[in-house]
Amino acid sequence: MKINGPFLFILATLLIDAIGIGIVFPIMPDLMERVGAHSTAEGALLGGILLSAYAAAMFLFGPIIGSLSDAYGRRPVLIAALLTLTLDYVIMAMAETYWLLLVGRVIAGMAGATYITATAYIADIAKPEERGASFGMIGAAFGIGFVLGPALGGLASSIHITAPFWIAAALSGLNVALGIFVLPESLKPENRRPFGKRDINPFGTIKRAFLIPGLAIPLICIFVFEFANMVYPTLWAFWGREVFGWDAFTIGLTLSAYGILIAVVQAGVLPQMTRHFGDFKTLVIAIIAAVIGMIGFGLTGAVWAVIVFLPFAAFSDMAPPLMTAFAANCAKDDQQGLVQGVIASLTSISAVAAPLLLTGVFERFVNTDGIYLPGAPFLLTAVLVVVIVPLILRLGKHRPL
């Protein structure tokens, strides 16, 4: 698709959002120690609760935000979300107790419209056949953000443990100011739909989305895959510290390497692969890469193996934008916000459950007198991805237009 000013702003918004997320990952073990964790395993559990709280709030408010953008336009909802995220980073920077951190994460989840509305904005301005590659560009923006974010987080933490949050707040605030002046509205008045009481019920909204012809299979695939893929943000820092003894800087460095690979795959490899092989075959390749990567990390105890399997993890990140493209192409213009909100809600449900389950598995196989296997959560998620393979194959019969 044509790369214009609004598209670039959306990518910049998601880039800054990813920086804000990634900037925290390297300091999570130290941050949890600061608010009371007494071990790596306990810190992982506390960190998992934070992720789950964020996801629970996004689940409850995601469909509402998506439907509001269908009714009132993408621009005002996106600006409001960015303002709320700026406030959240300030709260996180000032928090000295675990409970205040938890409040901050809930507020951030309520403002989860950044990604929801941005993807709906892209769906508005992209042609159906361009959406897979366009959503891939979103993945590339996140990838670059994960290059810069962990690196900034690791470096800034040497100044103070809260410095990364202040940096994220400043970046988000600057983006709000820029968006007010340069972002046009993408949703035409004739393509809007009224916001009603039924849009407030997230379960009802999800049910309505599942009734849209052809949408159920991609939504199920997105839910399960995102559940499995949560193993990386949930456990990478704790797994790296447990298995290799990594400090915050090293964790940030490995996450930055991962981000570079994601950016290369999403911006460079994905468009070429979809052009030559189509969305479905590219999705199958991504699923195979996901299984290989997760099994590799689950069994490895050597740094060289991390280098080998990181590219597989990066290739697996082609799956979400491709699944999102399948879902978007099943919906009408006035349903894109609803669909993206439901996708965000399903992702949030997975993000509520996955950290609790995966950190529990991690603790079980770390603090044990039995089998010591820190990579057990990765092996579990590999099994989950294999389970949805039959549904992935069915997507091949309902290819995007």
N, C-alpha and C positions, 0 to 999 in steps of 0.2 A: 504494500500500500504506500501512498504518498506520505513522506515524512514531513509534516508541517509543524507550525508553532504549537498548536494545542496538543498534538501527539507528543512532541518533545517535552512539554510541560508535565504531562501525565507521567512520562517516563522519569523525569526529574523528581516528581513527587514520590513515586515509588522507590526511586533510588535513595532519597533521603529517609523514607520510611524504613527501608532495609538497613541503612546505616544505623538508624536509631535502634533497630532490633539487634543487629549484629554487634553493635558497640558494647552491649551488655554481656554477651555470651562469655567472653574471656574472664570476666570478673565474677561470674556467678558463684564459684566455690568460695572466693574470698568474701563476697557480699553476704552469702549465707552464714559464714563464720562471724561476720560483723553483727548479724542480728540473732546469733545464738546457736548455730549449728556446731556440734561437737565432733563431727566426723564427716568424711566425704560422703558416705552413704546417707547420713542424716541430712546433709546439705542437698543431696540429690532429691530426697523426698520433699524437702521444703521448697526447692526450686520447681519441682513438679507440680506442687499445689499452686504456686504462682501462675504457671502456665495454664493449669486447669481453670483457675479463676478467670483469667483473661478470656479463655475460650468459652466458658459458660456465659459470660456477659455478652460476647459476640454472638453466641447462639441465640440468646433471647432478643437481642436488638438487631441482628443482621438482617432478617427479612423486613423489619420495620424500616431500617435505613434504606434498603434497596427499593422498597415500595414508595417511600417518601421521594426518592430521586426519580421514580417513574411519574410521580404526581407533580412535583414542583421543580424538577430539573436537576441535573447533575451538579452544576456549579455551586449553588448555595449549600448543598449537603456536603460537598467535598471541602469547601472552605471551613464550614463548622467543624468537620471532623479533624482537620489539621489544627485548628485552634485548640480543640480538646486534647489532642495528642501533645501539643506544646505544654499545656497545663500538667499533663501526666508526667512528663519528663522532669518538670520542676518539683512535683511532689516526690518522685523517686529520688531526686537529688537531695532533698531535705529530710527524707525518711531516716530515722534512727532506730525504728522498731520494725519487726516483721509485719505487724498488722498494718502499718501505714504503707509499706510496700504492697501489701495485698490490696488495699484500697486503691492505690495507684493503678494496679493491673486491672482492677474491675472497671475503673474509669476509661482506661485505654480500650478495653474490650467493648464498652458501650459506644465508643467512637470508632469502631472498626470499619466505618464507611470509607476510609481511605482506599483500601483495596477494592471493596465492593463497588463503590461508585466509579473508581478509575477503570475497572474492567467493563462496567456498563458503558462508560464513556467511549472506550475503545470499540465496543460492540456497536455503538451508534455510528461511528465514523468509518468503520471498516466493512468491506464487502464480505458476504458469507464465506467465499472461498479464500479470503485473506485472513480470516480470524485466527486460524491455527498459528500462522507465522507472527501475527500481531500480538497474540497472547504470549508467544515465545519471546518477543521483545520485552514484555513485562518481566518474564523470567530472567532475561539478560540484565535488566535494570536491577532486579533483586540480587543477581549474581555479583554485579559490580559493587552494589551496596555491601554485600557480605565480604567483598575484598577489602573495602575501605573501613567498614564498621569494626570488625574484630581487630584490625591493625590499630585503628584509633583507640579502641577500648584498651588494648594491651598497653599501648604507649601512655595514654592519659592516666591509666590507673597508677602509674609510677609517680604521678603528681599527687593524686588523692583518689580514693576509692569512688568518690561521687563525681569526679571530673567528667567521665563519659556521659553522664546524664545531662550535665550542663551543656556539653557540646551538642548533644542531640536536641535539647530544647532550643538552642540558638539556631541550629539548622532548620528545624521545623518552623520556628517563628519567622525566619527570613522567607521561607517558602510560602507561608500564609500571605505575607505582604506582596510577594510576586504574583500569587494567584489572583488576588483581588484586582490587580491591574491588567493582567494579560490573558486570563482564562475566559474564553467565550462559552456560552451554553451550547451543548451538543444535541439536546433533545428538543425537537420541534414541538410547538404547542399541540398540533394535531395528533402527535404520537404519544401524548400523555394520557394517563388514566386516573380516575379519582382515587383518593386514599380513603379507605373505609375501615370499619371496625374489624373486618376479617383480616386486614393486613397487620393487626396488632398481635394476633395469635401466631407464634412461630410454628407451632405444630400444624395449624390449619394451612398456613402458607406453604409449608413443605408438602403437605398432602395435595394441595392444588398443583404444585409443580410436578409431582409424581404422576398426576393425571394427564399432563400434557403429553400427547402421543410421541413416543420414541425417547422421552427424557429419562425414564426410570433407570435404564441400564447405565448410561454415563454417570448419573448421580450416584448410584451404588458403587460404581468403580472409583469415582472420585473419593467417596467416603472411606472406603477400605484402604485405598492407596495412601491417602493423606494420613490416616491412622498409622500405617506402617512407617511412613516417611518422617513422622514425628520423632522417631528414634534419634535422628541426628541433632536437632536443636535441643531435645530433652537431655540427652546423655553424653554428647560429644565431650564437653568440658570435664565431666566427672569420670567418664570412661578413660579419657586421656590422662588424667591425673592418677587414676587407680592403676592403669596398666603400664604407663610409661613414666609417671612422675612429672608430667608437664606442668610448668608454671603458667601464669596468665599470658605472658608474652608468647610462649610457644603455642598455647591453645589458639591465641589470636592469629598467629602465623599460619597454622594449619587450616583454620577456617578461611583465612584470606586466600590460601591456595585453592581451597574448595570453591570459593567464590569466583576466582579467576576462571577455573574450569567451567563453572556454570555459565558465566558470561560468554565464554567462547562457544560453548555448545548452543546456548539459546539464541545468541545473535548471529552466529556464523554457521554452525552445523545444522541446526533445526530447519531454517528456511531452505537450505540446500537439499536436505533429506526429504522434506515434504514435497518439494518441487519434483524430485526424481522418483520417489517411492510412494508419495501420497501420505495422508495423515495416518491411515490405519497401519500400514507396514512400519512406519516410523514409531508408532505407539508400541507395537509388538517388540521392536528392538529396545525401546526404553524399559519395558517390563522385564525383558531378559537381563538387561544391565542392572536393574534394581535387585533382582534375586542374586546375581553374582556378587554385587557389592556388599549386600547385607550378610551373605554367608562368609565372605572374605573377612569383614570386620568382626564377625562373630567368633571366628576361629583364630585370628591372628594375635600374635604376641610380639611381633617384630615391626620396627619402624619402617623397614623397606616395604613391607606388605601394605602399610597405609598408603605409601606412594603409588603402589600398584593398583589398589582398589578405589582410590579417590576418583579417577576418571570414570569408572563404572557408576559411581554414585552420581556424578555430574550428568552422565548420559541418562540416568533414570529420571532426572528432573525435567526431561522433555515430556513426560507423561501427563502432569497436571494441565499444562496449557493445551495439549491436544485433546484431553478429555473435556476441558472447558469449551473448546471449539465445537466438539460434537454436541454438547449441551446447548450452547448458544444458537446453533443452527436449527435446533428443534423449536425455538421460541420466536414469537412475533416481536416487532419493534417495541411495542408497549409492554412487553414482558421481560425485557432484558435485565432491568433492575431487579425484578422479582427473582429471576433465575440466578443472577449473580449473588443476590442476598441469600437464597436458599443454598447455593454452593458454599457460601461463607458459613452458613449455619451448620451444614453437614460437616464441613472442615472443622468447625468449632466443637461440634459434638465429639469428633475424633480426637481433637486436641484437649478436651476435658478428660476423656477416658484414657487416652494413650499415656500421658505423663504419669498418671497414678498407677497404671498397670506396669509400664516399663520400668519406672523407678523402683516399684515393688519387686519386680523380677531381678533388677540389678542388685538391690540390697540383699535379696535372698541368696544370690550366687556369689556375693562378695563377703558378707558377714555370715559365714557358714562353716560348719565342721565337716560338711560333705564335699560335693563337687564345687571347686572354685572355678567359675566361668563368667568373668565380667562381660563377655560378649554375648551372653545368653539373650538379652533383648534383641540384638540384631538377628539372631537365628529365628526368634519368634516372628519378627516382622517379615522375614523372608518367606516363612510359611504362609502368612496372611496374603502376601502378594501372589503366591502360587494359587491360592484359593480362588482369586478373581479371574484367573486366566480364561476359563470358559466364557465368562461374560465379556471379556476383552475380545475374544474371538467372535462373539455375536455382534459386536460393534462393526465388524467388517461388512455385515450385511446391511447396515444402515449408515452409509458413509455421508459426511457432510456434503451439502450442495456445492 
